[in-house]
């Protein structure tokens, strides 16, 4: 598994938009990835310095369709805080 496989996609929500001003970004990541791997992946992919990584394991939601029911997949979310002297991630700059 390479570092580029760890980050699946950015999370674009109201809460993540509020964190962009303070250089705090949210990503969907591999459930098996730990904080050190996530930090290395973000630093490599975007060329920034990461100060802190917080992770959240998100349980799948219950879904129904007629009589059949099931759950969506469990996934992992990572909140990444950049250092004060680090540049911002260019992808998120247009969302401010």
MMTF fields as JSON, N, C-alpha, C and O atoms, coordinates in Angstrom:
{
  "mmtfVersion": "1.0.0",
  "mmtfProducer": "UNKNOWN",
  "numBonds": 383,
  "numAtoms": 384,
  "numGroups": 96,
  "numChains": 1,
  "numModels": 1,
  "chainsPerModel": [1],
  "groupsPerChain": [96],
  "chainIdList": ["A"],
  "bondAtomList": [4, 2, 8, 6, 12, 10, 16, 14, 20, 18, 24, 22, 28, 26, 32, 30, 36, 34, 40, 38, 44, 42, 48, 46, 52, 50, 56, 54, 60, 58, 64, 62, 68, 66, 72, 70, 76, 74, 80, 78, 84, 82, 88, 86, 92, 90, 96, 94, 100, 98, 104, 102, 108, 106, 112, 110, 116, 114, 120, 118, 124, 122, 128, 126, 132, 130, 136, 134, 140, 138, 144, 142, 148, 146, 152, 150, 156, 154, 160, 158, 164, 162, 168, 166, 172, 170, 176, 174, 180, 178, 184, 182, 188, 186, 192, 190, 196, 194, 200, 198, 204, 202, 208, 206, 212, 210, 216, 214, 220, 218, 224, 222, 228, 226, 232, 230, 236, 234, 240, 238, 244, 242, 248, 246, 252, 250, 256, 254, 260, 258, 264, 262, 268, 266, 272, 270, 276, 274, 280, 278, 284, 282, 288, 286, 292, 290, 296, 294, 300, 298, 304, 302, 308, 306, 312, 310, 316, 314, 320, 318, 324, 322, 328, 326, 332, 330, 336, 334, 340, 338, 344, 342, 348, 346, 352, 350, 356, 354, 360, 358, 364, 362, 368, 366, 372, 370, 376, 374, 380, 378],
  "bondOrderList": [1, 1, 1, 1, 1, 1, 1, 1, 1, 1, 1, 1, 1, 1, 1, 1, 1, 1, 1, 1, 1, 1, 1, 1, 1, 1, 1, 1, 1, 1, 1, 1, 1, 1, 1, 1, 1, 1, 1, 1, 1, 1, 1, 1, 1, 1, 1, 1, 1, 1, 1, 1, 1, 1, 1, 1, 1, 1, 1, 1, 1, 1, 1, 1, 1, 1, 1, 1, 1, 1, 1, 1, 1, 1, 1, 1, 1, 1, 1, 1, 1, 1, 1, 1, 1, 1, 1, 1, 1, 1, 1, 1, 1, 1, 1],
  "groupList": [{"groupName": "UNK", "atomNameList": ["N", "CA", "C", "O"], "elementList": ["N", "C", "C", "O"], "formalChargeList": [0, 0, 0, 0], "bondAtomList": [1, 0, 2, 1, 3, 2], "bondOrderList": [1, 1, 2], "singleLetterCode": "X", "chemCompType": "L-PEPTIDE LINKING"}],
  "groupTypeList": [0, 0, 0, 0, 0, 0, 0, 0, 0, 0, 0, 0, 0, 0, 0, 0, 0, 0, 0, 0, 0, 0, 0, 0, 0, 0, 0, 0, 0, 0, 0, 0, 0, 0, 0, 0, 0, 0, 0, 0, 0, 0, 0, 0, 0, 0, 0, 0, 0, 0, 0, 0, 0, 0, 0, 0, 0, 0, 0, 0, 0, 0, 0, 0, 0, 0, 0, 0, 0, 0, 0, 0, 0, 0, 0, 0, 0, 0, 0, 0, 0, 0, 0, 0, 0, 0, 0, 0, 0, 0, 0, 0, 0, 0, 0, 0],
  "groupIdList": [1, 2, 3, 4, 5, 6, 7, 8, 9, 10, 11, 12, 13, 14, 15, 16, 17, 18, 19, 20, 21, 22, 23, 24, 25, 26, 27, 28, 29, 30, 31, 32, 33, 34, 35, 36, 37, 38, 39, 40, 41, 42, 43, 44, 45, 46, 47, 48, 49, 50, 51, 52, 53, 54, 55, 56, 57, 58, 59, 60, 61, 62, 63, 64, 65, 66, 67, 68, 69, 70, 71, 72, 73, 74, 75, 76, 77, 78, 79, 80, 81, 82, 83, 84, 85, 86, 87, 88, 89, 90, 91, 92, 93, 94, 95, 96],
  "secStructList": [7, 7, 4, 4, 4, 6, 3, 3, 3, 3, 7, 7, 1, 2, 2, 2, 2, 2, 2, 2, 6, 6, 6, 3, 3, 3, 3, 3, 3, 7, 6, 6, 7, 7, 2, 2, 2, 2, 2, 2, 2, 2, 2, 2, 2, 2, 7, 7, 7, 3, 3, 3, 3, 3, 3, 3, 3, 3, 7, 7, 7, 3, 3, 3, 3, 6, 6, 3, 3, 3, 3, 7, 7, 7, 3, 3, 3, 3, 3, 3, 3, 3, 7, 6, 6, 1, 7, 7, 7, 2, 2, 2, 2, 6, 6, 7],
  "xCoordList": [0.848, 0.0, 0.895, 1.762, 0.676, 1.465, 0.777, -0.378, 1.487, 0.918, -0.25, -1.15, -0.243, -1.317, -2.615, -3.675, -2.554, -3.755, -4.498, -5.662, -3.854, -4.44, -5.575, -6.629, -5.365, -6.403, -7.354, -6.939, -8.632, -9.615, -10.215, -10.226, -10.724, -11.286, -11.423, -11.455, -11.506, -11.768, -13.238, -14.091, -13.529, -14.913, -15.331, -14.706, -16.388, -16.877, -18.23, -19.256, -18.222, -19.444, -19.35, -18.319, -20.423, -20.411, -19.328, -18.645, -19.179, -18.177, -16.762, -15.899, -16.524, -15.188, -14.908, -13.763, -15.924, -15.729, -15.332, -14.516, -15.896, -15.581, -14.129, -13.542, -13.549, -12.174, -11.127, -9.952, -11.513, -10.544, -9.794, -8.594, -10.488, -9.85, -8.7, -7.681, -8.855, -7.834, -6.891, -6.207, -6.848, -5.989, -6.289, -5.377, -7.58, -8.004, -8.856, -9.864, -8.457, -9.096, -9.581, -9.027, -10.623, -11.201, -11.063, -11.271, -10.707, -10.532, -11.162, -11.199, -11.656, -12.052, -10.791, -10.141, -10.445, -9.2, -9.485, -10.59, -8.471, -8.6, -8.86, -8.214, -9.788, -10.059, -8.86, -8.775, -7.947, -6.793, -5.634, -4.64, -5.742, -4.644, -4.587, -5.618, -3.361, -3.199, -2.812, -2.629, -2.688, -2.442, -1.102, -1.002, -0.085, 1.236, 1.208, 1.821, 0.509, 0.394, -0.408, -0.06, -1.476, -2.287, -1.465, -1.525, -0.694, 0.163, 1.169, 1.355, 1.818, 2.802, 2.152, 2.742, 0.943, 0.246, -0.128, 0.043, -0.635, -1.023, 0.207, 0.187, 1.271, 2.492, 3.084, 3.572, 3.052, 3.593, 2.712, 3.214, 1.411, 0.501, 0.361, 0.26, 0.355, 0.075, 1.272, 1.18, 2.375, 3.565, 3.378, 3.816, 2.733, 2.464, 3.042, 3.491, 3.028, 3.46, 2.232, 1.427, 2.087, 0.935, 1.318, 2.339, 0.494, 0.73, 0.041, 0.614, -1.21, -2.001, -2.993, -3.475, -3.297, -4.294, -5.259, -4.839, -6.553, -7.598, -8.392, -8.693, -8.741, -9.496, -10.814, -10.939, -11.798, -13.119, -13.537, -13.496, -13.941, -14.502, -16.01, -16.697, -16.512, -17.928, -18.655, -18.283, -19.689, -20.496, -21.415, -21.857, -21.699, -22.612, -24.035, -24.448, -24.786, -26.176, -27.085, -26.782, -28.191, -29.169, -29.993, -30.502, -30.123, -30.888, -31.943, -31.715, -33.093, -34.175, -34.634, -34.616, -35.044, -35.661, -36.739, -36.47, -37.957, -39.036, -38.862, -38.667, -38.929, -38.764, -37.3, -36.987, -36.418, -35.002, -34.362, -34.688, -33.445, -32.732, -31.291, -30.97, -30.435, -29.027, -28.341, -28.996, -27.032, -26.229, -25.254, -24.759, -24.973, -23.915, -22.578, -22.541, -21.509, -20.192, -19.689, -19.966, -18.952, -18.244, -17.058, -16.495, -16.668, -15.531, -14.829, -15.303, -13.7, -12.888, -12.677, -12.415, -12.8, -12.633, -11.409, -11.184, -10.619, -9.449, -9.52, -9.717, -9.358, -9.237, -7.753, -7.091, -7.23, -5.803, -5.603, -6.149, -4.806, -4.479, -3.066, -2.127, -2.909, -1.593, -0.913, -1.573, 0.416, 1.154, 0.884, 0.434, 1.159, 0.884, 1.739, 1.278, 2.989, 3.871, 3.742, 4.436, 2.887, 2.688, 1.781, 0.917, 1.984, 1.066, -0.242, -0.286, -1.308, -2.599, -2.676, -1.86, -3.657, -3.849, -4.624, -5.723, -4.052, -4.608, -6.011, -6.822, -6.32, -7.642, -8.747, -9.807, -8.5, -9.506, -9.558, -10.519, -8.535, -8.493, -9.654, -10.128, -10.117, -11.218, -12.568, -13.565, -12.623, -13.869, -14.123, -15.192, -13.176, -13.321, -14.491, -14.763],
  "yCoordList": [-1.176, 0.0, 1.242, 1.391, 2.13, 3.355, 4.456, 4.314, 5.54, 6.649, 7.294, 7.848, 7.225, 7.834, 7.026, 7.54, 5.783, 4.955, 5.228, 4.85, 5.868, 6.072, 7.1, 6.882, 8.216, 9.244, 8.854, 8.726, 8.666, 8.266, 9.489, 9.577, 10.451, 11.679, 12.723, 12.38, 14.006, 15.043, 15.032, 14.64, 15.459, 15.548, 17.01, 17.886, 17.261, 18.619, 18.757, 18.35, 19.335, 19.533, 20.895, 21.564, 21.3, 22.589, 22.632, 23.643, 21.553, 21.517, 21.596, 22.266, 20.914, 20.957, 22.321, 22.773, 22.983, 24.335, 25.314, 26.206, 25.16, 26.045, 25.895, 26.848, 24.727, 24.495, 24.968, 25.048, 25.287, 25.678, 26.944, 27.053, 27.907, 29.159, 28.893, 29.582, 27.909, 27.584, 26.477, 25.877, 26.202, 25.157, 23.778, 23.003, 23.482, 22.172, 21.547, 22.123, 20.369, 19.738, 18.341, 17.697, 17.876, 16.561, 15.68, 16.131, 14.412, 13.45, 12.116, 11.737, 11.412, 10.021, 9.207, 9.389, 8.306, 7.546, 6.053, 5.646, 5.253, 3.806, 3.477, 4.048, 2.572, 2.217, 1.602, 1.682, 1.002, 0.36, 1.332, 0.954, 2.572, 3.533, 4.104, 4.371, 4.287, 4.92, 6.386, 6.846, 7.114, 8.549, 8.889, 9.871, 8.097, 8.356, 8.172, 8.951, 7.159, 6.933, 8.051, 8.498, 8.509, 9.597, 10.874, 11.595, 11.159, 12.349, 12.306, 13.3, 11.168, 11.03, 11.159, 11.743, 10.624, 10.681, 12.111, 12.519, 12.879, 14.266, 15.117, 15.937, 14.928, 15.697, 15.39, 16.297, 14.134, 13.746, 14.227, 14.763, 14.038, 14.353, 15.858, 16.291, 16.656, 18.084, 18.985, 20.195, 18.447, 19.238, 20.231, 21.377, 19.809, 20.67, 20.027, 18.881, 20.78, 20.244, 20.022, 20.934, 18.824, 18.473, 18.578, 18.035, 19.282, 19.421, 18.306, 17.752, 17.973, 17.039, 16.318, 16.882, 15.057, 14.273, 13.677, 13.037, 13.892, 13.263, 12.351, 12.724, 11.157, 10.218, 9.849, 9.86, 9.521, 9.113, 7.91, 7.956, 6.825, 5.673, 5.885, 5.986, 5.951, 6.241, 4.94, 4.202, 4.657, 3.456, 3.658, 4.774, 2.578, 2.641, 2.891, 2.453, 3.604, 3.908, 2.772, 2.058, 2.61, 1.588, 2.091, 3.211, 1.287, 1.641, 0.574, -0.609, 1.0, 0.081, 0.34, 1.475, -0.721, -0.603, -1.678, -2.839, -1.263, -2.236, -3.113, -2.612, -4.424, -5.346, -5.597, -5.969, -5.399, -5.681, -4.49, -3.335, -4.804, -3.755, -4.182, -5.371, -3.195, -3.473, -2.212, -1.245, -2.229, -1.109, -0.689, -1.524, 0.616, 1.084, 0.714, 0.33, 0.827, 0.435, 1.364, 2.563, 0.805, 1.606, 2.264, 1.696, 3.461, 4.156, 5.003, 5.137, 5.573, 6.33, 7.75, 7.966, 8.71, 10.123, 10.637, 10.269, 11.488, 12.073, 13.591, 14.151, 14.247, 15.702, 16.02, 15.568, 16.801, 17.101, 18.584, 19.429, 18.904, 20.286, 20.574, 19.872, 21.608, 21.983, 22.924, 23.548, 23.025, 23.951, 25.383, 25.608, 26.347, 27.755, 28.263, 29.085, 27.78, 28.258, 27.465, 27.768, 26.476, 25.668, 26.391, 27.173, 26.124, 26.68, 25.896, 24.781, 26.49, 25.806, 24.837, 24.9, 23.946, 22.988, 23.685, 24.19, 23.712, 24.49, 24.051, 24.886, 22.768, 22.268, 22.961, 23.266, 23.209, 23.792, 25.315, 25.915, 25.965, 27.429, 28.02, 29.109, 27.321, 27.851, 27.697, 28.244, 26.971, 26.734, 27.745, 27.722, 28.624, 29.594, 30.51, 31.388],
  "zCoordList": [0.0, 0.0, 0.0, 0.861, -0.976, -1.037, -0.239, 0.163, -0.017, 0.74, 0.007, 0.638, -1.319, -2.102, -2.025, -2.381, -1.57, -1.428, -0.117, 0.017, 0.835, 2.158, 2.113, 2.709, 1.411, 1.316, 0.191, -0.961, 0.525, -0.474, -1.154, -2.382, -0.346, -0.913, 0.18, 1.362, -0.201, 0.8, 1.183, 0.386, 2.394, 2.857, 2.767, 3.366, 2.014, 1.805, 2.482, 1.936, 3.678, 4.454, 5.139, 5.061, 5.805, 6.489, 7.57, 7.73, 8.295, 9.354, 8.783, 9.35, 7.663, 7.075, 6.444, 6.456, 5.896, 5.354, 6.457, 6.224, 7.649, 8.759, 9.205, 9.718, 9.02, 9.442, 8.462, 8.818, 7.234, 6.205, 6.608, 6.358, 7.233, 7.666, 8.64, 8.595, 9.512, 10.501, 10.059, 10.888, 8.757, 8.175, 8.756, 9.043, 8.926, 9.399, 8.304, 7.895, 7.826, 6.679, 7.048, 7.94, 6.353, 6.623, 5.388, 4.261, 5.615, 4.535, 4.904, 6.074, 3.897, 4.073, 3.8, 2.771, 4.727, 4.62, 4.757, 5.114, 4.467, 4.638, 6.103, 6.981, 6.386, 7.785, 8.499, 9.724, 7.777, 8.402, 8.639, 9.258, 8.163, 8.29, 9.704, 10.321, 10.209, 11.526, 11.34, 10.213, 12.442, 12.378, 11.735, 11.0, 12.0, 11.41, 9.891, 9.16, 9.422, 7.976, 7.319, 6.226, 7.968, 7.421, 7.344, 6.347, 8.396, 8.411, 7.273, 6.571, 7.085, 6.006, 4.638, 3.729, 4.475, 3.192, 2.832, 1.683, 3.794, 3.529, 3.232, 2.315, 3.996, 3.755, 2.387, 1.713, 1.965, 0.668, -0.48, -1.467, -0.353, -1.449, -1.69, -2.837, -0.62, -0.767, -0.472, -0.68, -0.001, 0.271, 1.41, 1.307, 2.492, 3.64, 4.897, 4.866, 6.017, 7.303, 8.176, 8.362, 8.706, 9.534, 10.997, 11.421, 11.773, 13.208, 13.986, 14.924, 13.59, 14.386, 13.485, 12.503, 13.828, 13.106, 14.127, 15.09, 13.907, 14.71, 13.799, 12.665, 14.275, 13.454, 14.127, 15.352, 13.28, 13.747, 12.921, 11.691, 13.589, 12.882, 12.791, 13.808, 11.564, 11.329, 11.044, 10.131, 11.819, 11.607, 10.412, 10.142, 9.701, 8.568, 9.017, 10.091, 8.182, 8.511, 8.069, 7.113, 8.763, 8.401, 7.22, 7.25, 6.204, 5.008, 4.757, 5.008, 4.263, 3.929, 2.51, 2.032, 1.846, 0.54, 0.48, 0.175, 0.776, 0.863, 2.081, 3.189, 1.886, 3.011, 3.358, 4.489, 2.41, 2.667, 3.363, 3.092, 4.263, 4.965, 5.186, 5.188, 5.371, 5.6, 6.086, 6.476, 6.06, 6.525, 5.445, 4.687, 5.371, 4.49, 5.139, 6.308, 4.402, 4.891, 5.99, 5.975, 6.94, 7.931, 7.243, 6.307, 7.696, 7.097, 8.135, 9.264, 7.755, 8.697, 8.176, 6.993, 9.092, 8.763, 9.512, 10.665, 8.86, 9.502, 9.412, 8.334, 10.549, 10.592, 10.716, 11.651, 9.769, 9.709, 9.981, 9.274, 11.024, 11.368, 10.886, 11.259, 10.055, 9.553, 10.537, 11.368, 10.44, 11.288, 10.832, 9.708, 11.707, 11.399, 10.242, 9.449, 10.137, 9.072, 7.775, 6.804, 7.738, 6.538, 5.551, 5.947, 4.269, 3.266, 3.323, 3.843, 2.781, 2.795, 1.619, 0.7, 1.653, 0.572, -0.541, -0.314, -1.742, -2.853, -3.238, -3.639, -3.128, -3.502, -2.713, -3.259, -1.431, -0.551, -0.631, -0.151, -1.233, -1.284, -2.068, -1.742, -3.092, -3.897, -3.191, -3.661, -2.081, -1.366, -0.253, 0.357, 0.024, 1.12, 0.883, 1.701]
}
